[in-house]
């Protein structure tokens, strides 16, 4: 698969696309599961840990990852199917304020994220070559289905990096 060009996504989302050097995207997404599991379960004894006051807990980070996996997956589905309606943006802090990830175990949140990822893998695997090239609008910016797929994996990697660098550093 050809990597998305900078014109295939917003400048904001370039940081996620840039975290994915692989061109065999679906294989990279499948391989990422073990890395994600190991990183998250390193916090099994401290799921409510945060690296600073007012920052998200490990559970909240994982819950946000699952939410975003759903959002990016829906955007890819909608655009791939030719829906021309602009898709709304998401204000992550508002969503977090209305979630209660603390009620779920870290293991359940991880299983939820993994289940959504598996569903997205089946979705992406079924796209035709034409579907991968379709463009739409999400969060007020033009985006290509291919870029959304890269953003799925890049978003996951970005948050795992934060967990490793910020959440582990102060322990």
Buried (B, 14 or more C-beta within 10 A) or exposed (E): BEBBEEEBBBEEBBEBBBBBEBEEBBEBBEEBBEEBBEBBEBBEEEBEBBBEEEEBBBBBBBBBBBBBBBBBBBBBBBBBEEEEEEBEEBEEEEBBEEBEBEEBEBEEBBBBBBEBBEEBBEBBEEBEEEBBBBBBBBBEBBBBBBBBBBBBBBBBBBBBEBBEEBBBEEE
